[in-house]
Amino acid sequence: MPFSAGGTMQELHLLWWAVLLGLAQACPEPCDCGEKYGFQIADCAYRDLEAVPPGFPANVTTLSLSANRLPGLPGGAFREVPLLQSLWLAHNEIRTVAAGALASLSHLKSLDLSHNLISDFAWSDLHNLSALQLLKMDSNELTFIPRDAFRSLRALRSLQLNHNRLHTLAEGTFAPLTALSHLQINDNPFDCTCGIVWLKTWALATAVSIPEQDNIACTSPHVLKGTPLSRLPPLPCSAPSVQLSYQPSQDGAELRPGFVLALHCDVDGQPAPQLHWHIQIPSGIVEITSPNVGTDGRALPSTPAASSQPRFQAFANGSLLIPDFGKLEEGTYSCLATNELGSAESSVDVALATPGEGGEDTLGRRFHGKAVEGKGCYTVDNEVQPSGPEDNVVIIYLSRAGNPEAAVAEGVPGQLPPGLLLLGQSLLLLLFLTSF
């Protein structure tokens, strides 16, 4: 008997609902799926699984894969269950959680990854889990947690990181966790240096429950081994500070004839900061971890260099020399000091011009504008000194290599060695200082 158009559409709708119903009732063969207490549950625990099985109903809200042999979680591992609210993965052999493995689970409230071997974790996936309330990552091999790892977890109430291999935690790691009431970080091999002092202060002041505080202890240095963090003695700690200045000597470094740009980055801080130079010149950006040369100006054996004498010579005392300085070396020179407590930076813009041409370029115009206003800078003991807090222009004249002459700036005399910056001759060097 032929079907009417209306009858055909009705049968298609019935078929569509039948397919959906069949999908809703589907379940991977090793697992048990069903409804309990209003939750759609898929139980795949204790099944000796080595991979997340496919074929889950799309409406599953609770998934247990605990006590299997999963070696890792690939990207998109739970794409089939976007409504998941609870995910249990404890007691597997998971070493790696790849980017995208968890990112799609925006409804997730409970995540248990404890008792695995996780050392490689896609922390950025947590940024999508804003509904998360419980996160268990204890008893793994974690050695590092990014400062912003928990930035989106404002609903998180319980966090377990105990029994890992964490040596330190960045200050502010727990600051976004405004709903946190329970934190476990005991039994980690903490390095009790300046970078961990904040954690002691925070733990003593917070209202968050932190059990087993006597087991939140130092592993290093040796003199503090076994000391609970709560009883850590005061440490001499200070964040880095830097001052970038012009210096006339380089602790006996042998200088070659020609123009030499000499900058000095005076660094302070405890522990001793690491000094790094960031140089932006017309040909590109140069990054230098100081030092890259010895006191004789020759490249250190551990430093890759095109020649035995690098174009930019960074010394251990904070000085930077650029022999044969010219137009190709014009640009911005920044020194950055970093230790466990933070970083500090100071920069100088350097341009070379002949007298009378300075007004034709940006740096020259900036200086002449200051001069018209009666402002500027001067030098004292060859160190850059702004004449006011808002003034940052310094004029230094260079002479060619040859007969060294006495240098005088605003009535302050100074004798410079041959080949270094001389005040009062043919080429004009404009320095713009900026501190951050």
The 8 nearest C-alpha neighbors of each residue, nearest first, counted from 0:
[[1, 2, 3, 6, 7, 4, 5, 10],
 [2, 0, 3, 4, 6, 7, 5, 10],
 [3, 1, 6, 7, 4, 0, 5, 8],
 [2, 4, 6, 5, 7, 1, 8, 0],
 [3, 5, 7, 6, 8, 2, 9, 1],
 [4, 6, 8, 3, 7, 9, 2, 10],
 [7, 5, 9, 3, 4, 8, 2, 10],
 [6, 8, 4, 10, 9, 5, 3, 11],
 [9, 7, 11, 5, 10, 6, 12, 4],
 [10, 8, 6, 12, 7, 11, 5, 13],
 [9, 11, 13, 7, 12, 8, 14, 6],
 [12, 10, 14, 8, 13, 9, 15, 7],
 [11, 13, 15, 9, 10, 14, 16, 8],
 [14, 12, 10, 16, 11, 15, 17, 9],
 [13, 15, 17, 11, 12, 16, 10, 18],
 [16, 14, 12, 18, 17, 13, 11, 19],
 [17, 15, 19, 13, 18, 14, 20, 12],
 [16, 18, 14, 20, 15, 19, 21, 13],
 [17, 19, 21, 15, 16, 20, 22, 14],
 [20, 18, 16, 22, 21, 17, 23, 15],
 [21, 19, 17, 23, 18, 22, 16, 24],
 [20, 22, 18, 24, 19, 23, 17, 25],
 [23, 21, 25, 19, 24, 20, 56, 18],
 [22, 24, 56, 20, 21, 25, 19, 57],
 [23, 25, 21, 22, 20, 26, 56, 32],
 [26, 24, 22, 23, 56, 21, 55, 54],
 [25, 27, 55, 54, 32, 28, 56, 24],
 [28, 26, 54, 30, 29, 55, 53, 52],
 [27, 29, 30, 26, 31, 52, 54, 25],
 [30, 28, 27, 43, 46, 31, 52, 26],
 [31, 29, 43, 27, 42, 28, 32, 41],
 [30, 32, 42, 41, 43, 33, 26, 29],
 [33, 31, 41, 40, 26, 42, 30, 34],
 [32, 34, 40, 39, 35, 41, 31, 38],
 [33, 35, 39, 38, 40, 37, 36, 32],
 [34, 36, 38, 37, 39, 33, 40, 32],
 [37, 35, 38, 34, 39, 40, 33, 61],
 [36, 38, 35, 34, 39, 40, 60, 33],
 [39, 37, 35, 34, 36, 40, 60, 61],
 [38, 40, 34, 59, 60, 33, 61, 35],
 [41, 39, 61, 33, 32, 59, 34, 38],
 [40, 42, 32, 62, 31, 61, 43, 63],
 [43, 41, 63, 31, 30, 44, 62, 32],
 [42, 44, 30, 64, 63, 46, 41, 31],
 [45, 43, 64, 65, 46, 63, 42, 66],
 [44, 46, 66, 67, 47, 65, 43, 64],
 [45, 47, 48, 44, 67, 43, 29, 66],
 [48, 46, 67, 45, 68, 49, 66, 44],
 [47, 49, 67, 46, 68, 50, 69, 51],
 [48, 50, 69, 68, 47, 70, 67, 51],
 [51, 49, 69, 48, 52, 70, 68, 71],
 [50, 52, 53, 76, 49, 48, 69, 72],
 [51, 53, 50, 27, 54, 55, 48, 29],
 [54, 52, 55, 27, 51, 79, 26, 76],
 [53, 55, 27, 26, 56, 25, 52, 79],
 [54, 56, 26, 53, 27, 57, 79, 25],
 [57, 55, 23, 58, 25, 59, 22, 26],
 [56, 58, 80, 59, 79, 55, 23, 81],
 [57, 59, 56, 82, 60, 39, 80, 23],
 [60, 58, 39, 57, 56, 40, 61, 83],
 [59, 61, 83, 84, 39, 82, 38, 40],
 [62, 60, 85, 40, 59, 83, 84, 86],
 [63, 61, 41, 86, 40, 42, 85, 87],
 [62, 64, 87, 42, 43, 65, 44, 86],
 [63, 65, 44, 43, 88, 87, 62, 67],
 [66, 64, 88, 44, 89, 63, 67, 87],
 [67, 65, 90, 45, 91, 44, 89, 64],
 [66, 68, 47, 91, 48, 45, 65, 69],
 [69, 67, 49, 91, 92, 48, 47, 70],
 [68, 70, 49, 50, 92, 91, 71, 93],
 [71, 69, 93, 92, 94, 68, 49, 91],
 [72, 70, 93, 95, 94, 69, 96, 73],
 [71, 73, 96, 100, 97, 76, 95, 74],
 [74, 72, 97, 76, 100, 75, 71, 96],
 [73, 75, 100, 99, 97, 76, 98, 72],
 [74, 76, 100, 78, 77, 99, 73, 101],
 [75, 77, 100, 73, 74, 78, 72, 51],
 [78, 76, 79, 75, 80, 100, 101, 81],
 [77, 79, 75, 80, 76, 81, 103, 104],
 [80, 78, 77, 57, 81, 55, 56, 54],
 [79, 81, 57, 82, 78, 77, 83, 59],
 [82, 80, 104, 83, 78, 79, 103, 57],
 [83, 81, 80, 60, 106, 58, 84, 59],
 [82, 84, 60, 81, 107, 80, 85, 61],
 [83, 85, 107, 60, 108, 106, 61, 82],
 [86, 84, 109, 61, 83, 107, 108, 110],
 [85, 87, 110, 62, 63, 61, 109, 111],
 [86, 88, 63, 111, 65, 64, 89, 110],
 [87, 89, 65, 112, 64, 111, 86, 63],
 [88, 90, 113, 65, 112, 114, 91, 111],
 [91, 89, 66, 114, 115, 65, 88, 113],
 [90, 92, 68, 67, 115, 66, 69, 93],
 [93, 91, 70, 115, 69, 68, 116, 94],
 [94, 92, 70, 71, 115, 116, 91, 69],
 [93, 95, 117, 116, 71, 118, 70, 92],
 [94, 96, 119, 71, 117, 93, 120, 97],
 [97, 95, 72, 120, 71, 121, 119, 73],
 [98, 96, 73, 74, 100, 121, 95, 72],
 [97, 99, 121, 100, 74, 124, 96, 123],
 [98, 100, 74, 102, 101, 75, 97, 124],
 [99, 101, 74, 75, 76, 73, 98, 97],
 [102, 100, 99, 103, 104, 124, 77, 75],
 [101, 103, 124, 99, 104, 127, 100, 125],
 [102, 104, 101, 105, 81, 78, 99, 127],
 [105, 103, 107, 106, 81, 102, 101, 83],
 [104, 106, 128, 107, 103, 127, 130, 129],
 [107, 105, 84, 104, 130, 82, 83, 108],
 [106, 108, 84, 104, 131, 105, 83, 85],
 [107, 109, 131, 132, 84, 130, 85, 133],
 [110, 108, 85, 133, 107, 132, 131, 86],
 [111, 109, 86, 134, 87, 85, 133, 135],
 [110, 112, 135, 87, 88, 113, 89, 134],
 [113, 111, 89, 136, 88, 135, 110, 115],
 [112, 114, 136, 89, 137, 135, 111, 138],
 [115, 113, 138, 90, 89, 139, 137, 112],
 [114, 116, 139, 92, 93, 91, 90, 113],
 [117, 115, 94, 139, 140, 93, 92, 118],
 [118, 116, 94, 139, 140, 95, 93, 115],
 [117, 119, 141, 140, 94, 120, 116, 95],
 [120, 118, 95, 117, 96, 94, 121, 141],
 [119, 121, 96, 122, 95, 118, 97, 117],
 [122, 120, 98, 123, 97, 124, 96, 119],
 [123, 121, 124, 148, 125, 120, 145, 126],
 [122, 124, 125, 121, 126, 148, 98, 127],
 [125, 123, 102, 126, 122, 121, 101, 127],
 [124, 126, 128, 123, 127, 122, 102, 149],
 [125, 127, 151, 124, 123, 128, 150, 129],
 [128, 126, 125, 102, 129, 105, 124, 151],
 [129, 127, 105, 125, 130, 131, 126, 107],
 [128, 130, 152, 151, 131, 127, 153, 154],
 [131, 129, 108, 128, 106, 154, 107, 132],
 [130, 132, 108, 155, 129, 107, 128, 133],
 [131, 133, 155, 108, 156, 154, 109, 130],
 [134, 132, 109, 157, 131, 155, 156, 110],
 [133, 135, 158, 110, 111, 109, 157, 136],
 [136, 134, 111, 159, 113, 112, 137, 158],
 [137, 135, 113, 112, 160, 159, 134, 111],
 [136, 138, 160, 161, 113, 159, 162, 139],
 [139, 137, 162, 114, 163, 113, 161, 115],
 [138, 140, 116, 163, 115, 117, 137, 141],
 [141, 139, 118, 163, 117, 116, 164, 142],
 [142, 140, 118, 163, 164, 139, 143, 165],
 [141, 143, 165, 164, 140, 166, 118, 163],
 [144, 142, 141, 165, 145, 168, 167, 166],
 [143, 145, 146, 148, 168, 142, 141, 122],
 [146, 144, 148, 147, 143, 169, 122, 172],
 [145, 147, 172, 169, 148, 144, 171, 170],
 [148, 146, 150, 145, 149, 172, 144, 171],
 [147, 149, 145, 122, 146, 150, 144, 123],
 [150, 148, 152, 147, 151, 175, 125, 126],
 [149, 151, 147, 175, 148, 152, 126, 153],
 [152, 150, 126, 129, 149, 153, 128, 175],
 [153, 151, 129, 149, 155, 154, 150, 176],
 [152, 154, 176, 177, 155, 151, 178, 175],
 [155, 153, 152, 132, 178, 130, 131, 156],
 [156, 154, 132, 152, 131, 153, 179, 178],
 [157, 155, 179, 132, 180, 178, 133, 154],
 [156, 158, 181, 133, 155, 179, 182, 180],
 [159, 157, 182, 134, 135, 133, 181, 183],
 [160, 158, 183, 135, 137, 136, 161, 182],
 [161, 159, 137, 184, 136, 183, 158, 163],
 [160, 162, 184, 137, 185, 183, 186, 163],
 [163, 161, 138, 186, 187, 137, 185, 160],
 [162, 164, 140, 139, 141, 187, 138, 161],
 [165, 163, 142, 187, 141, 140, 188, 166],
 [164, 166, 142, 187, 167, 163, 143, 188],
 [167, 165, 189, 190, 188, 164, 142, 187],
 [166, 168, 189, 165, 195, 190, 169, 194],
 [169, 167, 170, 195, 144, 172, 166, 165],
 [170, 168, 146, 172, 171, 167, 145, 194],
 [169, 171, 172, 197, 168, 198, 146, 194],
 [170, 172, 174, 173, 169, 146, 175, 147],
 [171, 173, 146, 170, 169, 174, 147, 168],
 [174, 172, 171, 176, 175, 149, 170, 150],
 [173, 175, 171, 176, 172, 177, 150, 149],
 [176, 174, 150, 177, 173, 153, 149, 152],
 [177, 175, 153, 179, 174, 173, 178, 152],
 [176, 178, 153, 175, 179, 174, 154, 155],
 [179, 177, 156, 154, 176, 155, 153, 180],
 [180, 178, 156, 176, 155, 177, 181, 157],
 [179, 181, 207, 156, 208, 157, 178, 182],
 [182, 180, 157, 208, 207, 179, 209, 158],
 [183, 181, 158, 209, 159, 157, 208, 184],
 [182, 184, 159, 161, 160, 209, 185, 210],
 [185, 183, 161, 160, 182, 159, 215, 186],
 [184, 186, 215, 161, 214, 187, 183, 211],
 [187, 185, 162, 214, 161, 215, 188, 184],
 [186, 188, 164, 165, 163, 162, 189, 185],
 [189, 187, 218, 166, 164, 165, 217, 190],
 [188, 190, 166, 217, 218, 167, 187, 191],
 [191, 189, 219, 166, 192, 217, 218, 167],
 [192, 190, 217, 195, 189, 219, 220, 193],
 [191, 193, 194, 190, 195, 196, 234, 220],
 [192, 194, 196, 195, 236, 339, 234, 191],
 [193, 195, 339, 192, 196, 340, 197, 167],
 [194, 196, 197, 198, 193, 192, 191, 167],
 [197, 195, 199, 198, 193, 194, 200, 192],
 [196, 198, 200, 195, 199, 201, 170, 194],
 [199, 197, 201, 196, 200, 195, 202, 170],
 [198, 200, 202, 196, 197, 201, 229, 228],
 [201, 199, 197, 203, 198, 202, 204, 196],
 [200, 202, 198, 204, 203, 199, 205, 197],
 [203, 201, 199, 205, 204, 200, 198, 209],
 [204, 202, 200, 201, 205, 199, 229, 198],
 [203, 205, 201, 202, 200, 206, 199, 207],
 [206, 204, 207, 202, 201, 203, 208, 200],
 [205, 207, 208, 204, 180, 202, 203, 209],
 [208, 206, 180, 205, 181, 209, 179, 182],
 [207, 209, 181, 180, 182, 210, 206, 205],
 [208, 210, 182, 183, 181, 207, 212, 211],
 [211, 209, 212, 208, 183, 182, 185, 181],
 [212, 210, 213, 214, 185, 209, 215, 183],
 [211, 213, 215, 214, 210, 209, 185, 227],
 [212, 214, 227, 211, 215, 216, 228, 229],
 [215, 213, 185, 212, 216, 211, 186, 227],
 [216, 214, 185, 212, 213, 227, 228, 186],
 [215, 217, 227, 228, 214, 226, 225, 189],
 [218, 216, 189, 224, 225, 226, 191, 219],
 [217, 219, 224, 188, 189, 190, 225, 220],
 [220, 218, 190, 221, 224, 217, 191, 223],
 [219, 221, 223, 222, 224, 218, 190, 191],
 [220, 222, 219, 224, 223, 218, 217, 225],
 [223, 221, 220, 224, 219, 226, 225, 218],
 [224, 222, 221, 226, 220, 217, 219, 225],
 [225, 223, 218, 217, 221, 219, 226, 222],
 [224, 226, 217, 216, 218, 223, 227, 219],
 [225, 227, 216, 217, 223, 224, 228, 231],
 [228, 226, 216, 213, 229, 230, 215, 225],
 [227, 229, 231, 216, 230, 199, 215, 226],
 [228, 230, 227, 199, 231, 203, 212, 213],
 [231, 229, 228, 227, 232, 226, 199, 213],
 [230, 232, 228, 229, 227, 226, 233, 199],
 [233, 231, 230, 234, 228, 229, 223, 226],
 [234, 232, 231, 235, 196, 236, 230, 193],
 [233, 235, 236, 232, 193, 192, 196, 231],
 [236, 234, 269, 233, 237, 193, 270, 192],
 [235, 237, 269, 193, 234, 270, 238, 268],
 [236, 238, 269, 268, 239, 235, 340, 270],
 [237, 239, 340, 268, 341, 269, 240, 342],
 [240, 238, 268, 267, 342, 343, 336, 337],
 [241, 239, 267, 343, 266, 268, 238, 242],
 [240, 242, 266, 265, 343, 344, 264, 345],
 [243, 241, 265, 264, 244, 345, 266, 240],
 [242, 244, 264, 263, 345, 265, 241, 262],
 [245, 243, 263, 382, 383, 262, 246, 242],
 [246, 244, 262, 382, 263, 381, 261, 383],
 [245, 247, 248, 381, 263, 262, 261, 244],
 [246, 248, 415, 381, 419, 245, 249, 261],
 [249, 247, 246, 250, 251, 416, 415, 252],
 [248, 250, 252, 251, 318, 247, 246, 261],
 [251, 249, 252, 248, 294, 316, 253, 318],
 [250, 252, 249, 253, 294, 248, 295, 254],
 [253, 251, 295, 294, 249, 250, 254, 296],
 [252, 254, 295, 251, 296, 255, 294, 249],
 [255, 253, 252, 256, 418, 322, 296, 419],
 [254, 256, 257, 418, 253, 322, 259, 323],
 [257, 255, 418, 400, 254, 258, 417, 323],
 [258, 256, 400, 323, 418, 259, 255, 399],
 [257, 259, 323, 324, 418, 322, 399, 419],
 [260, 258, 322, 419, 321, 324, 323, 261],
 [261, 259, 321, 320, 324, 322, 262, 420],
 [260, 262, 320, 319, 259, 245, 246, 321],
 [263, 261, 245, 319, 318, 244, 246, 320],
 [262, 264, 318, 244, 317, 243, 245, 246],
 [265, 263, 243, 317, 242, 318, 266, 244],
 [264, 266, 242, 241, 317, 263, 243, 267],
 [267, 265, 241, 240, 264, 242, 336, 268],
 [266, 268, 240, 239, 241, 265, 271, 272],
 [269, 267, 239, 237, 238, 271, 270, 272],
 [270, 268, 271, 236, 237, 238, 235, 272],
 [269, 271, 268, 272, 338, 236, 193, 237],
 [270, 272, 269, 268, 273, 338, 267, 239],
 [273, 271, 338, 337, 336, 268, 270, 274],
 [272, 274, 337, 336, 338, 275, 271, 289],
 [275, 273, 336, 289, 335, 272, 288, 337],
 [274, 276, 288, 335, 289, 334, 287, 336],
 [277, 275, 334, 287, 333, 286, 335, 278],
 [276, 278, 286, 333, 285, 332, 334, 287],
 [279, 277, 332, 285, 284, 331, 333, 276],
 [280, 278, 284, 331, 330, 283, 285, 332],
 [279, 281, 330, 283, 282, 329, 328, 284],
 [282, 280, 283, 327, 330, 279, 329, 328],
 [281, 283, 280, 284, 327, 279, 328, 285],
 [284, 282, 280, 281, 279, 285, 278, 330],
 [285, 283, 279, 278, 280, 286, 277, 282],
 [284, 286, 278, 277, 279, 287, 283, 280],
 [287, 285, 277, 276, 278, 284, 288, 275],
 [288, 286, 276, 275, 289, 285, 277, 291],
 [289, 287, 275, 290, 276, 274, 286, 291],
 [290, 288, 313, 291, 274, 275, 287, 315],
 [289, 291, 315, 314, 313, 292, 288, 293],
 [290, 292, 313, 289, 299, 302, 298, 312],
 [293, 291, 298, 299, 297, 296, 290, 314],
 [292, 294, 295, 296, 297, 299, 314, 298],
 [293, 295, 252, 296, 292, 314, 251, 250],
 [296, 294, 252, 293, 253, 297, 292, 251],
 [297, 295, 292, 293, 294, 252, 308, 312],
 [298, 296, 308, 292, 307, 295, 293, 299],
 [297, 299, 292, 307, 308, 291, 309, 300],
 [298, 300, 292, 302, 301, 291, 293, 297],
 [301, 299, 302, 298, 303, 292, 291, 297],
 [302, 300, 299, 303, 291, 298, 304, 292],
 [301, 303, 299, 300, 291, 304, 298, 292],
 [304, 302, 301, 305, 300, 298, 299, 291],
 [305, 303, 306, 309, 302, 307, 298, 308],
 [304, 306, 309, 303, 307, 308, 310, 298],
 [307, 305, 308, 304, 309, 298, 310, 297],
 [306, 308, 298, 297, 309, 304, 305, 299],
 [307, 309, 297, 306, 298, 296, 310, 312],
 [310, 308, 311, 312, 306, 304, 307, 298],
 [309, 311, 321, 312, 308, 322, 320, 306],
 [312, 310, 321, 309, 320, 313, 319, 322],
 [311, 313, 320, 319, 309, 292, 321, 310],
 [314, 312, 319, 290, 289, 291, 318, 292],
 [315, 313, 290, 318, 316, 317, 292, 319],
 [314, 316, 290, 317, 289, 313, 318, 293],
 [315, 317, 314, 318, 290, 265, 250, 264],
 [318, 316, 264, 315, 263, 314, 265, 319],
 [319, 317, 263, 314, 262, 316, 313, 264],
 [318, 320, 313, 262, 312, 261, 263, 314],
 [321, 319, 261, 312, 260, 311, 322, 259],
 [320, 322, 311, 260, 259, 324, 310, 312],
 [323, 321, 259, 324, 258, 320, 260, 257],
 [324, 322, 258, 257, 259, 325, 321, 256],
 [323, 325, 258, 322, 259, 321, 260, 328],
 [326, 324, 327, 328, 323, 329, 351, 258],
 [325, 327, 329, 328, 351, 324, 350, 352],
 [328, 326, 325, 329, 281, 280, 282, 324],
 [329, 327, 326, 325, 280, 324, 330, 281],
 [330, 328, 350, 326, 349, 327, 280, 351],
 [329, 331, 280, 349, 279, 348, 328, 350],
 [332, 330, 348, 279, 347, 278, 349, 333],
 [331, 333, 278, 347, 346, 277, 348, 330],
 [334, 332, 346, 277, 345, 276, 278, 347],
 [333, 335, 276, 345, 344, 275, 277, 346],
 [334, 336, 344, 275, 274, 343, 276, 333],
 [337, 335, 274, 343, 342, 272, 273, 239],
 [338, 336, 342, 272, 273, 341, 239, 335],
 [337, 339, 272, 340, 341, 342, 273, 270],
 [340, 338, 194, 341, 193, 337, 270, 238],
 [341, 339, 238, 338, 194, 193, 237, 342],
 [340, 342, 338, 238, 339, 337, 239, 343],
 [341, 343, 337, 336, 239, 338, 344, 238],
 [344, 342, 336, 240, 239, 335, 241, 337],
 [343, 345, 335, 435, 334, 434, 241, 336],
 [344, 346, 434, 333, 334, 435, 433, 243],
 [347, 345, 333, 433, 332, 432, 434, 334],
 [346, 348, 432, 431, 332, 331, 430, 433],
 [349, 347, 331, 431, 430, 330, 332, 432],
 [348, 350, 430, 330, 329, 429, 331, 347],
 [351, 349, 329, 429, 428, 330, 352, 348],
 [350, 352, 428, 427, 326, 429, 329, 349],
 [353, 351, 427, 357, 426, 356, 428, 354],
 [352, 354, 426, 427, 356, 355, 425, 357],
 [355, 353, 356, 427, 426, 357, 352, 425],
 [354, 356, 357, 353, 358, 352, 359, 427],
 [357, 355, 358, 354, 359, 353, 352, 360],
 [356, 358, 363, 359, 355, 352, 360, 354],
 [359, 357, 363, 364, 356, 360, 367, 355],
 [358, 360, 357, 356, 363, 364, 361, 355],
 [361, 359, 363, 362, 358, 357, 364, 356],
 [360, 362, 364, 363, 365, 359, 358, 357],
 [363, 361, 365, 364, 360, 366, 429, 350],
 [362, 364, 357, 358, 366, 360, 365, 361],
 [365, 363, 358, 367, 361, 366, 362, 368],
 [364, 366, 362, 368, 363, 367, 361, 369],
 [367, 365, 369, 363, 368, 364, 392, 370],
 [366, 368, 370, 364, 369, 365, 363, 371],
 [369, 367, 365, 371, 366, 370, 364, 372],
 [368, 370, 374, 372, 366, 367, 371, 375],
 [369, 371, 367, 373, 372, 368, 374, 366],
 [370, 372, 368, 373, 369, 367, 374, 366],
 [373, 371, 369, 370, 374, 368, 375, 367],
 [372, 374, 370, 371, 369, 375, 368, 367],
 [375, 373, 369, 372, 370, 390, 386, 376],
 [376, 374, 392, 369, 390, 386, 370, 393],
 [377, 375, 385, 386, 393, 392, 384, 391],
 [376, 378, 384, 393, 385, 383, 409, 379],
 [379, 377, 383, 381, 382, 384, 408, 380],
 [378, 380, 381, 382, 384, 411, 377, 383],
 [379, 381, 382, 378, 413, 411, 412, 246],
 [380, 382, 379, 378, 246, 245, 383, 247],
 [383, 381, 245, 244, 379, 378, 380, 384],
 [382, 384, 378, 244, 245, 381, 385, 377],
 [383, 385, 378, 377, 376, 382, 386, 379],
 [386, 384, 376, 387, 390, 391, 377, 383],
 [387, 385, 376, 375, 390, 384, 377, 374],
 [386, 388, 390, 385, 389, 374, 375, 376],
 [387, 389, 390, 385, 386, 391, 384, 376],
 [388, 390, 387, 391, 385, 386, 374, 375],
 [391, 389, 387, 385, 388, 375, 392, 386],
 [390, 392, 432, 431, 385, 389, 393, 376],
 [393, 391, 431, 375, 376, 430, 366, 390],
 [392, 394, 430, 376, 429, 395, 377, 431],
 [395, 393, 429, 428, 430, 396, 392, 427],
 [394, 396, 428, 422, 427, 429, 393, 397],
 [397, 395, 422, 427, 423, 424, 426, 428],
 [396, 398, 426, 421, 424, 420, 422, 425],
 [399, 397, 424, 425, 421, 426, 400, 396],
 [398, 400, 401, 258, 257, 397, 425, 418],
 [401, 399, 257, 418, 256, 398, 258, 402],
 [400, 402, 403, 399, 417, 418, 256, 257],
 [401, 403, 404, 400, 417, 399, 398, 418],
 [404, 402, 417, 401, 405, 416, 400, 415],
 [403, 405, 406, 402, 421, 414, 415, 422],
 [404, 406, 414, 413, 407, 403, 415, 412],
 [407, 405, 422, 413, 412, 421, 414, 404],
 [406, 408, 412, 411, 410, 422, 413, 409],
 [409, 407, 411, 410, 378, 412, 406, 422],
 [408, 410, 411, 407, 377, 378, 412, 379],
 [409, 411, 408, 407, 412, 406, 378, 379],
 [410, 412, 408, 407, 409, 413, 379, 380],
 [413, 411, 407, 406, 410, 408, 414, 405],
 [412, 414, 406, 407, 415, 405, 411, 380],
 [413, 415, 405, 406, 416, 412, 404, 407],
 [416, 414, 247, 413, 417, 419, 421, 405],
 [415, 417, 419, 418, 414, 403, 247, 248],
 [418, 416, 403, 419, 415, 400, 401, 402],
 [417, 419, 256, 400, 257, 258, 259, 416],
 [420, 418, 259, 417, 416, 421, 258, 415],
 [419, 421, 397, 259, 260, 422, 418, 258],
 [422, 420, 397, 398, 406, 396, 419, 423],
 [421, 423, 396, 406, 395, 397, 407, 424],
 [422, 424, 396, 406, 421, 397, 407, 425],
 [425, 423, 398, 396, 397, 422, 426, 421],
 [424, 426, 398, 397, 396, 353, 427, 354],
 [427, 425, 353, 397, 396, 352, 424, 354],
 [426, 428, 396, 352, 353, 351, 397, 395],
 [429, 427, 351, 395, 350, 396, 394, 352],
 [430, 428, 394, 350, 349, 393, 395, 427],
 [431, 429, 349, 393, 348, 392, 347, 432],
 [430, 432, 348, 392, 347, 391, 393, 429],
 [433, 431, 347, 391, 346, 430, 348, 434],
 [432, 434, 346, 345, 347, 431, 435, 391],
 [435, 433, 345, 346, 344, 432, 242, 243],
 [434, 344, 345, 433, 343, 346, 241, 335]]
